[in-house]
Amino acid sequence: MTVLVLMAIAVLVLIVALVTAVLVVHGFLRRVFKALNPAFLWFSGHSMDGHARTNATWTQRSRGPKPVLHSSGHAVAWHHLPRLHRAGIRTGASVALVAVAYGLWAALDLTLGFLSAAAACGLLVLAWHVFYKVRFFRHERHYVRPLERTLAAKLPAAPVTLEVERDGDTVKSVAIEWAPEAEIGEQEKQLALEAVTARLAIEAPEAAWKTKGRARSVVFTQSEPPPSHVEWEDVEAAVLGAAANELVFGVGKRNAICKAAYSESPHVAIPGGSGGGKSNLAAFLLIQEMLRGSLIFNLDPKWISHLWLQDLPNVINAHDAPELHLALTWLGKELLRRTKAAYYSAQGTGRVRGSVGPRIIVLCEELNYGMPGLKNYWREMRTKEDPKQSPAIAGMSGMSCAGRASDIHEWLIAQLLTVESTGVKDSTIRTNAGIKAMARHDGPGWAMAVGKHVPMPPPSTTPGRIQLVTGDGVRETQVPYLHLDDKDEAVAEKAVQWARALVVSGTVAQIPSGDEGVPPELWPASVLGRDHLSLVPAQDHGSLRQADSPEAISLRQAVAEGVLKVGGLDPLGAARKAAQRPGFPEVAGWDGPAALYYRAELVEWQDGKVRVLR
């Protein structure tokens, strides 16, 4: 019994001794590990506090849409490197420091010479690095980094390398490469394309993808530019086939037709330098609207911007300050009338019923030149009872804000679309013009009209070349040249005759008359019956009396009676096309919206001048 007790006591003592030894050794090792832990963290490339800042692994950089793991949400570039990379830098620096210290102790002169040579090489590398950063600072800041951030935000995997090749301000190509494990499907390809086109203003680029095997890369290259010259015949089919709320601006890259719709924005801005083709573009757009039966208000303080519009029955021309004031004031009242008419026509149904009147296009030419004179005119004629703001400018502002519902659209043309050029103290009018056609633009002009969030393509020296800016982005577009201001007077005269005949060959807008109609002072002489068109206003809202001559007939009647012998599937359409060409008899009068021609002149033209109508 005694022996068993002694053995139990011995075992207990032994257990206590072993536990004590283990605790002592554990405490010692713990202190040793704690002492060595900073060295381990240092040489292993880990953060010194032991907490990872990013999801970078031993061999891979940080990646994914959320690479930062730290609670602060931020991490310096060092923590995005692979851990082996960081470990190598720290270990190499430590070894170099020890070697230099030993060299200074063992061989001072040799070590100092080596350090001097290394410092000289380091300074050369630093100088080259600084030169590169300064030389390519704009390139990195405005082209590479924005695209990198956008790709990292849109795609699950951030790119490993990204190269942007430029020729001046024109982006020629973009090369992007991802890690082999990155998943690049059709959705990711589309997102990458959207990021490149949005950030670098490279339109419709050619994409060469490599996604087979371990390759995950793409090269976007600039696509075929628009043609350098476009004529009306190149876009006629597109114009005639466009929807009622669409405007054709010209031909873009890959010969694509460039359009913009009033559903995107009810108003259009055409800023650009002098001689940039603003008037030619405006004339091209005006022809489209006049063919649809729109009423045009040509507000041109310069007087000579659109001489071809003189005395047309569907155009109100205003030039000096009193006329501009009268026209804009009436437009403000017409906006209110149309708004009320639309409201009452709804009759509680929630939608407008019927028409409030023909579409009105308000062409505001040379705003920088005309707005000061308009303000001065109101300042001189204003009485104490009148409001401080000119009713003309108030009407212009009102159309900008509420013109969409009333089918009144402003086209703003200016060399610089500043706030002052619109007559108001804020950028409301300028901002509401969401369709912008930039012609011969520069940096300040682009920033004023478009803003800094959309990259500015380089200005083009090609005549008629614009940048069409809409909600879909920026599209380089070549506008058809109409020859209305051609240097050859014979060519210009022929083009003017063609344009004037074209815009009255279809539905012709009727000028509102009566108590709420356009003031008689603004009516063209042709509609007042003072020239060969023999047109007079009627009492209703814009209907026109037929010409006095009983021999005047419409094209439809001429085709039906065989006066014009036209073949094909659409004889009336062929006759209307013929009426647009030079040499066709002039309009003799109007029967509502239908143009009338003298029967004898049509017979003479049919028999002697044109053998085939196409």
LUMLUM-149148 format. One line per field, with one value per residue (C-alpha): residue in one letter; x, y, z. Coordinates in pm, 1 decimal. Each point is the difference from the previous one (the first is absolute). Example, Ala and Ser with C-alpha at 12.3 -4.5 7.8 and 13.67 -1.06 7.14 Angstrom:
<sites>
zake <- c(A|S)
east <- c(1230.0|137.0)
north <- c(-450.0|344.0)
up <- c(780.0|-66.0)
</sites>
This chain:
<sites>
zake <- c(M|T|V|L|V|L|M|A|I|A|V|L|V|L|I|V|A|L|V|T|A|V|L|V|V|H|G|F|L|R|R|V|F|K|A|L|N|P|A|F|L|W|F|S|G|H|S|M|D|G|H|A|R|T|N|A|T|W|T|Q|R|S|R|G|P|K|P|V|L|H|S|S|G|H|A|V|A|W|H|H|L|P|R|L|H|R|A|G|I|R|T|G|A|S|V|A|L|V|A|V|A|Y|G|L|W|A|A|L|D|L|T|L|G|F|L|S|A|A|A|A|C|G|L|L|V|L|A|W|H|V|F|Y|K|V|R|F|F|R|H|E|R|H|Y|V|R|P|L|E|R|T|L|A|A|K|L|P|A|A|P|V|T|L|E|V|E|R|D|G|D|T|V|K|S|V|A|I|E|W|A|P|E|A|E|I|G|E|Q|E|K|Q|L|A|L|E|A|V|T|A|R|L|A|I|E|A|P|E|A|A|W|K|T|K|G|R|A|R|S|V|V|F|T|Q|S|E|P|P|P|S|H|V|E|W|E|D|V|E|A|A|V|L|G|A|A|A|N|E|L|V|F|G|V|G|K|R|N|A|I|C|K|A|A|Y|S|E|S|P|H|V|A|I|P|G|G|S|G|G|G|K|S|N|L|A|A|F|L|L|I|Q|E|M|L|R|G|S|L|I|F|N|L|D|P|K|W|I|S|H|L|W|L|Q|D|L|P|N|V|I|N|A|H|D|A|P|E|L|H|L|A|L|T|W|L|G|K|E|L|L|R|R|T|K|A|A|Y|Y|S|A|Q|G|T|G|R|V|R|G|S|V|G|P|R|I|I|V|L|C|E|E|L|N|Y|G|M|P|G|L|K|N|Y|W|R|E|M|R|T|K|E|D|P|K|Q|S|P|A|I|A|G|M|S|G|M|S|C|A|G|R|A|S|D|I|H|E|W|L|I|A|Q|L|L|T|V|E|S|T|G|V|K|D|S|T|I|R|T|N|A|G|I|K|A|M|A|R|H|D|G|P|G|W|A|M|A|V|G|K|H|V|P|M|P|P|P|S|T|T|P|G|R|I|Q|L|V|T|G|D|G|V|R|E|T|Q|V|P|Y|L|H|L|D|D|K|D|E|A|V|A|E|K|A|V|Q|W|A|R|A|L|V|V|S|G|T|V|A|Q|I|P|S|G|D|E|G|V|P|P|E|L|W|P|A|S|V|L|G|R|D|H|L|S|L|V|P|A|Q|D|H|G|S|L|R|Q|A|D|S|P|E|A|I|S|L|R|Q|A|V|A|E|G|V|L|K|V|G|G|L|D|P|L|G|A|A|R|K|A|A|Q|R|P|G|F|P|E|V|A|G|W|D|G|P|A|A|L|Y|Y|R|A|E|L|V|E|W|Q|D|G|K|V|R|V|L|R)
east <- c(0.0|279.1|179.6|-309.6|-39.0|362.7|-31.3|-309.0|177.9|298.7|-223.8|-176.3|329.5|119.3|-315.2|33.0|364.2|-84.7|-283.5|227.7|271.9|-248.0|-130.8|353.4|100.2|-327.5|53.3|357.5|-96.9|-282.0|237.9|245.1|-273.0|-128.1|349.4|54.1|-349.7|85.6|292.5|-230.2|-255.1|273.5|176.2|-322.8|-139.6|-297.2|-142.6|184.3|-316.8|-86.2|-322.8|-30.7|-98.3|-95.3|-83.4|341.3|148.9|359.1|13.2|-292.7|-77.6|-322.6|-295.8|-377.1|-255.9|83.9|372.5|42.3|-67.6|92.2|-284.1|109.6|-69.3|339.0|334.4|320.5|148.4|252.4|-267.8|-139.3|328.0|40.5|137.2|309.4|74.3|-20.8|207.3|269.4|21.9|24.8|248.2|215.1|-2.0|97.6|282.5|123.8|-2.4|203.8|241.9|53.3|58.6|255.0|165.8|33.6|169.5|222.7|77.7|-99.6|144.9|-127.5|-344.0|-25.1|97.2|-262.7|-263.3|89.3|-41.3|-329.2|-122.7|87.3|-191.5|-289.8|-8.4|-6.9|-286.5|-181.6|53.7|-135.4|-298.5|-75.3|35.7|-238.4|-253.8|12.8|1.6|-292.8|-182.1|-292.2|-8.2|-16.8|-243.6|-248.8|19.3|150.1|-115.4|-365.2|-29.2|170.0|-242.9|-301.7|106.6|67.7|-346.0|-189.6|179.0|49.8|374.2|216.2|242.1|363.6|137.0|-155.4|160.5|-149.4|157.3|-73.1|76.4|-27.6|-343.6|-132.9|-6.8|125.7|-12.5|-55.4|160.4|-133.3|118.2|-148.8|133.4|-43.1|-261.0|-222.8|-340.5|-69.2|-338.3|-226.0|-132.3|351.7|96.3|-291.5|83.4|362.6|-113.0|-232.4|278.2|247.9|-244.3|-128.9|335.2|220.5|-250.3|105.5|-311.9|-101.4|350.1|107.0|49.7|249.8|-72.0|217.1|-183.7|111.1|243.7|178.9|-30.9|-234.4|59.8|-151.4|124.6|-242.6|102.0|-149.8|-259.9|-41.6|-63.1|-300.1|31.0|169.2|-286.0|-373.1|-270.3|-379.0|-41.1|200.7|-250.9|-325.1|-141.5|85.6|-160.7|-320.2|-11.6|69.7|-266.9|-192.5|199.0|342.8|260.2|266.4|331.7|214.4|221.7|217.3|260.3|-45.2|-237.3|-266.2|-278.6|21.0|-337.1|-130.0|-357.1|-203.8|-80.2|361.5|-19.5|-254.1|263.5|320.3|319.2|251.2|304.0|319.5|255.7|-56.4|7.6|-65.6|-310.8|-265.2|-226.7|33.1|-98.5|-292.2|-119.4|19.2|-206.6|-246.1|-70.6|-94.0|-241.7|-154.7|-66.2|-200.4|-211.1|177.5|-23.7|341.0|90.1|334.1|129.5|314.0|148.7|284.1|-254.4|197.2|33.4|-287.7|-82.9|-158.5|-287.1|-110.5|-372.5|-82.7|-362.6|94.3|273.7|-22.3|316.6|103.1|326.2|13.4|-67.9|-368.9|-77.3|188.7|-180.7|-338.8|64.3|125.1|-279.8|-259.9|170.2|-26.9|-373.8|-40.4|173.3|-254.8|-290.1|122.2|57.5|-356.0|-137.9|184.7|-131.8|-363.3|22.9|98.4|-345.6|110.3|146.6|361.2|114.2|-21.7|-268.5|29.0|261.1|89.2|139.9|288.3|342.6|191.3|376.3|156.5|337.8|204.2|295.5|311.7|-111.8|328.7|-67.0|-376.3|-67.1|165.9|-204.6|-321.1|70.2|82.5|-322.6|-209.6|197.4|-78.9|-369.3|-87.1|-224.0|-40.1|-305.4|184.3|185.2|374.5|62.9|-79.3|-308.0|202.4|268.1|-270.6|-160.6|332.3|54.2|-355.8|37.5|318.7|-174.4|-348.1|40.4|2.4|-368.8|-105.4|214.3|210.9|371.3|292.4|314.2|274.8|290.0|296.3|375.7|21.5|-313.7|53.1|-264.5|-4.4|-77.0|-329.6|-110.8|-52.4|216.1|25.0|70.4|-360.4|-45.8|342.7|-46.6|-343.6|153.3|99.7|84.5|326.4|175.8|352.0|157.9|365.2|3.6|276.7|56.0|-195.2|-284.3|-27.0|2.8|-274.9|-231.6|66.2|180.2|321.9|-151.8|-1.1|349.9|58.2|101.3|260.8|-136.4|-18.4|109.7|-233.2|-276.6|-339.1|140.5|-180.1|-11.7|-362.2|-44.1|-312.0|-85.6|153.6|342.9|208.1|-26.4|225.5|-225.1|42.2|-281.6|-122.0|117.0|-296.1|204.5|-223.2|307.0|223.7|274.5|-122.0|-298.3|-166.6|20.5|-125.6|-293.9|-99.2|20.0|-216.5|-264.9|5.4|-33.3|-283.5|-192.6|63.0|-134.8|-332.1|-41.2|-158.7|-223.3|38.8|-54.5|-280.4|80.0|-246.4|-216.7|-280.7|1.2|243.0|198.5|344.8|8.9|-41.5|327.6|183.6|-184.5|198.4|-100.5|-86.6|-275.0|-138.4|-51.4|268.5|188.4|-46.0|-103.9|-332.9|-59.9|-223.8|-88.3|-346.6|-195.4|65.7|325.3|227.2|-207.1|102.1|-225.1|52.7|172.3|-230.1|95.3|-246.4|280.4|195.6|-9.6|169.7|254.3|-253.2|-252.0|267.8|96.1|-363.9|-88.2|311.7|153.4|309.3|59.9|187.7|64.6|103.6|-175.0|-38.3|-75.1|-89.0|323.9|198.2|-176.1|83.6|364.7|-1.9|-143.6|306.7|240.9|114.4|-195.1|-337.3|-278.6|-30.8|-281.2|-298.3|-210.3|-134.4|-310.1|38.6|332.5|9.7|220.3|-163.2|167.7|-117.1|-129.1|162.5|342.8|-29.7|-92.0|291.4|240.9|-130.1|21.6|319.2|233.8|-22.5|-53.5|20.9|-114.7|166.8)
north <- c(0.0|240.7|-81.8|86.4|331.7|84.7|-94.3|216.7|290.2|-51.0|-7.8|315.2|175.5|-111.8|128.6|332.0|21.9|-80.2|255.0|257.9|-76.0|22.3|333.2|133.4|-116.6|133.7|336.9|6.6|-96.1|250.3|274.6|-114.8|-13.0|338.1|138.6|-161.6|73.3|349.7|-153.4|-265.4|261.8|212.8|-266.4|-170.7|321.1|12.6|312.4|75.5|-9.2|-344.0|111.9|-32.6|318.5|-160.1|-342.2|-26.4|-351.6|-122.8|3.4|219.0|369.1|112.7|-53.0|3.3|276.8|35.9|-71.9|201.6|-202.2|257.7|159.5|347.4|-91.2|133.4|-158.7|143.0|-140.4|-205.3|-228.9|-74.1|-169.1|-380.4|-101.8|-163.7|328.5|190.3|-266.1|21.1|378.2|-3.9|-287.3|154.2|336.7|-160.7|-201.2|307.9|202.0|-264.0|-32.4|375.3|15.9|-282.9|161.7|333.1|-182.6|-233.4|201.7|361.4|142.1|-280.8|15.4|378.2|-27.7|-267.0|210.0|305.0|-199.3|-146.2|346.4|135.9|-285.1|55.0|369.6|-82.9|-242.8|256.3|271.4|-227.5|-92.2|367.6|84.8|-283.3|108.9|362.2|-91.1|-241.2|161.8|114.2|-334.9|-193.2|236.8|53.5|-327.2|-295.4|49.0|86.7|-310.6|-215.7|117.7|-49.9|-352.4|-92.8|122.9|-163.2|-335.5|-273.9|-8.6|310.2|9.8|-95.8|225.8|285.4|192.7|295.6|107.1|353.9|220.3|343.0|9.3|-283.7|-343.4|-250.1|-322.8|-140.2|-327.5|-168.2|-322.3|-194.2|-280.3|-356.1|-90.9|299.8|-88.2|200.3|-75.4|186.3|225.1|92.2|71.2|239.6|175.2|40.1|147.0|245.8|106.8|61.9|195.8|207.0|84.3|47.7|131.0|-271.2|-67.9|-344.5|-152.1|-331.2|-258.7|-289.1|-232.1|-288.7|-216.1|-354.5|-186.9|220.4|314.1|269.2|313.6|237.7|271.2|276.6|193.6|310.2|-86.3|142.5|376.8|167.0|91.3|332.3|127.4|-74.2|128.6|15.1|-307.5|-204.6|59.2|70.6|-347.5|22.5|342.8|-109.2|-318.2|161.4|7.2|319.6|69.1|-80.8|225.1|-132.7|175.4|-176.6|-302.6|-139.9|-270.2|-312.9|208.2|-19.4|260.5|217.6|100.2|163.1|0.4|263.7|-272.0|34.8|378.6|245.6|260.6|13.0|197.9|65.7|172.6|45.9|234.8|226.5|-186.5|-334.5|-76.3|92.4|167.7|-290.8|-244.9|218.9|18.4|-379.4|-44.7|271.6|-173.2|-316.2|183.4|206.5|-316.5|-124.8|313.4|185.6|378.3|166.6|311.4|119.4|237.4|130.5|328.6|-47.0|28.7|-208.4|-340.0|-156.3|217.2|-298.3|14.7|344.8|35.2|-370.4|-57.0|-224.0|218.7|299.5|208.8|244.8|192.6|332.6|38.7|105.5|-298.5|-241.1|135.2|-26.9|-355.1|-137.1|173.8|-160.3|-339.0|31.6|68.7|-284.3|-234.5|92.4|-40.8|-342.4|-109.7|93.5|-162.5|-321.0|10.0|46.9|-252.8|-271.7|16.4|-199.2|-284.7|71.8|49.6|269.9|-48.0|159.8|248.5|332.6|127.0|-64.2|-64.6|324.4|16.3|308.5|48.1|235.6|104.9|179.7|22.5|160.1|283.9|44.5|-37.3|329.5|197.7|-171.5|90.2|359.5|32.5|-108.6|226.3|301.0|-67.7|-133.7|209.2|-12.5|-223.7|-256.2|-294.7|27.0|-309.6|32.8|-203.6|-111.3|-158.3|-136.9|-162.0|-149.2|-140.3|-133.7|-181.6|-157.7|-141.7|-83.0|-16.0|-379.0|-47.2|284.1|-118.2|316.5|-63.1|239.4|-31.8|208.4|108.4|187.8|14.1|-47.1|-121.6|205.2|73.1|362.7|-99.2|-157.4|316.5|-155.0|-13.5|-378.4|-285.6|-121.2|71.9|-134.2|-316.1|-77.2|-20.9|-363.6|-58.8|179.7|19.5|127.1|160.4|109.5|-6.1|77.4|-79.6|291.4|-35.9|-372.6|50.0|265.2|-195.7|-363.7|4.5|-153.4|-343.2|-85.6|-31.2|247.4|-155.1|193.4|277.1|-91.2|216.3|-183.6|238.7|-111.2|-233.0|16.5|-191.9|-95.7|-20.0|-173.3|-228.2|-285.9|165.0|182.7|-83.7|146.6|104.2|142.9|243.6|8.1|307.2|180.9|252.6|287.3|216.1|-151.0|227.0|-67.0|235.3|-214.1|-308.1|191.2|149.4|-341.4|-145.1|280.7|-56.8|-372.6|52.7|252.2|-228.0|-300.2|152.0|94.0|-326.1|-189.2|107.1|374.1|140.2|251.2|318.3|54.9|305.2|177.6|160.4|-256.5|-43.5|120.8|382.9|118.5|192.2|-333.3|-169.4|-60.8|210.5|-308.8|-99.8|352.9|-16.5|247.2|-220.0|-264.5|-269.9|182.3|-123.6|178.3|-87.7|-127.5|56.6|-339.4|-109.1|6.3|-129.6|153.2|99.2|-174.1|201.0|212.5|-173.5|-274.2|-174.7|-78.1|-370.4|-214.9|-272.0|-264.7|139.7|32.9|-366.8|-113.1|195.8|-111.4|346.2|-153.4|-342.7|-181.1|-372.1|-221.9|-129.5|346.7|257.5|275.5|-54.7|16.8|323.6|151.6|-95.3|165.8|315.8|19.5|18.8|320.1|95.1|-118.9|262.7|231.0|-23.9|203.8|-16.2|-214.1|-198.7|-59.4|-184.6|-107.0|194.4|105.0|34.7|157.5|-270.8|154.9|11.1|-364.6|-101.8|197.6|-150.2|-352.9|27.4|192.3|-8.2|-337.5|-329.7|-241.4|47.5|-217.4)
up <- c(0.0|91.0|-323.2|-204.7|175.9|-62.2|-366.7|-38.1|161.9|-232.4|-307.1|112.6|58.2|-340.8|-168.3|178.4|-107.0|-362.3|-9.1|155.2|-254.8|-286.7|125.5|38.9|-348.4|-150.7|163.4|-122.1|-353.8|6.8|97.2|-264.8|-269.1|106.7|-27.6|-339.8|-137.7|-133.8|-188.0|-143.9|-103.5|-149.9|-203.2|-108.3|-150.2|237.5|161.7|321.1|207.3|-133.7|-173.8|-376.6|-182.0|-334.7|-142.8|-169.6|28.2|-0.7|-381.0|-115.7|28.6|163.1|-230.8|-22.3|40.6|373.1|44.4|324.7|318.8|260.9|192.8|-113.1|-360.8|-111.2|-77.5|-143.7|-319.3|204.9|140.6|-347.5|-103.9|25.4|340.2|-150.2|-175.8|326.8|181.5|-266.6|24.3|380.4|11.0|-271.5|174.3|332.6|-155.9|-185.8|322.5|185.1|-292.3|-14.4|374.8|-20.9|-300.9|179.1|288.2|-200.3|-320.6|37.4|-324.8|-220.4|154.8|-36.8|-365.8|-53.2|179.1|-211.6|-320.0|123.0|99.9|-346.4|-165.7|237.9|-83.4|-371.4|53.2|215.8|-260.5|-272.7|220.9|69.8|-369.3|-91.8|259.9|-113.6|-368.3|28.7|291.5|-215.2|-178.6|325.9|170.4|-282.1|-191.5|190.2|358.8|-74.2|-216.9|264.3|267.2|-226.7|-99.2|362.4|99.3|-288.4|-33.2|261.6|-73.7|-28.9|-294.8|56.0|-273.0|-196.9|-284.0|-188.5|-327.1|-119.6|-294.9|157.7|158.9|-216.1|165.4|-255.5|200.8|348.7|113.9|315.7|163.2|292.1|219.1|-142.8|261.8|-84.6|-140.1|-318.2|-156.1|-241.0|274.9|111.0|-361.6|-37.9|327.5|-108.4|-333.5|175.4|237.6|-281.7|-218.1|292.9|159.1|-305.1|-257.0|-243.8|-205.0|-131.6|35.4|-152.0|275.5|-25.9|294.1|122.8|255.2|-89.2|220.2|251.6|-215.6|134.4|-203.5|-252.0|-233.2|-99.9|-311.6|-154.3|-262.7|-349.3|18.7|-163.8|-367.7|-65.7|-217.8|-6.1|-235.4|37.0|-221.8|251.2|279.9|-187.7|63.0|369.6|30.1|-170.0|207.7|336.3|267.6|67.0|318.9|-149.8|-157.6|-234.5|57.2|-257.9|-52.9|277.8|29.5|-210.8|-215.1|270.5|-5.1|311.6|144.9|315.5|128.3|177.1|253.9|116.4|14.4|-141.8|-79.2|-205.3|52.1|-278.5|153.3|-196.7|-142.6|-295.8|-330.4|164.4|-207.2|256.5|-255.7|-244.9|274.1|104.5|-361.5|-32.5|316.3|-104.9|-329.6|189.8|226.0|-278.0|-200.8|299.0|12.5|280.7|37.3|19.6|198.1|-135.4|268.5|-167.0|129.2|-247.0|-287.7|-250.8|168.4|-198.5|-298.3|-173.6|253.4|-116.0|-74.4|23.3|104.7|294.8|149.8|232.5|-30.1|273.7|-8.6|186.2|371.2|-29.2|-222.6|224.3|303.4|-170.8|-122.9|334.5|189.6|-226.2|35.8|377.9|-32.9|-249.5|243.6|266.4|-246.1|-108.3|358.1|94.5|-314.8|81.6|356.9|-98.3|-283.5|247.8|159.5|299.1|-207.8|92.5|-359.8|-264.3|-264.3|-341.6|-121.6|157.0|-331.1|-238.6|141.8|48.7|-41.4|156.4|-166.9|221.0|-213.9|129.6|361.5|106.2|-244.8|40.7|373.4|112.1|-254.9|110.9|364.1|-89.1|-197.6|297.8|232.1|-221.1|-58.1|346.6|224.3|376.5|-36.3|-211.8|153.9|32.4|-208.8|-367.8|-100.7|-299.7|219.1|230.2|-303.6|-105.1|348.1|14.3|-331.4|127.1|305.5|-135.4|-376.3|-25.9|89.4|-231.5|-294.1|2.2|-39.3|34.5|-208.5|160.5|-221.0|146.3|-25.8|378.3|173.0|316.4|261.7|-113.8|-358.7|113.7|180.2|344.2|310.8|22.3|-238.6|-26.9|-371.1|-87.4|205.5|-146.1|-347.1|44.1|-367.8|-75.4|-336.2|66.2|-305.7|1.8|379.7|246.4|366.7|154.8|-250.5|67.4|376.6|-19.7|-226.7|91.6|333.4|124.7|69.4|-372.8|-155.3|-280.5|-334.3|-196.0|-222.8|-366.4|-290.9|-240.5|-115.8|126.5|267.6|335.6|325.7|72.6|378.3|134.1|287.3|-199.4|0.2|-259.6|-370.1|-264.8|-289.0|-347.3|-86.2|-363.3|-187.3|-158.5|-207.3|116.5|63.4|-266.6|-131.5|-351.9|-35.1|-264.3|220.6|303.0|-194.7|-130.6|353.6|141.2|-265.3|73.3|377.1|-33.5|-233.5|224.8|321.5|-162.3|-192.3|286.9|285.6|51.4|348.2|34.3|187.4|287.9|-62.5|178.6|342.8|144.4|-318.8|-98.0|-18.1|-360.1|23.1|-1.9|-285.9|-320.6|-296.1|-204.0|241.6|5.7|-376.7|-104.9|-246.4|-266.5|250.1|44.8|354.5|249.8|360.5|77.4|318.3|157.5|161.6|-300.7|-291.7|-333.8|-292.3|-333.5|-271.0|-215.1|-323.9|-98.7|-189.5|319.3|94.0|261.8|-75.0|101.6|-250.5|-269.0|38.8|8.3|-315.8|-185.8|-22.6|157.6|-148.0|273.5|20.2|287.4|307.0|154.3|-274.2|246.4|193.5|-324.5|-93.7|339.2|-46.5|-340.8|158.3|223.6|-292.0|-171.2|-309.6|124.4|-25.4|298.8|251.7|-114.0|316.9|276.4|76.7|372.5|35.8|-368.1|-242.0|-329.3|-342.8|-324.6|-232.3|-309.0|165.9|106.1|-355.5|-142.4|252.1|-66.3|-376.6|-50.7|298.1|176.7|-178.2|292.3|358.1|254.8)
</sites>
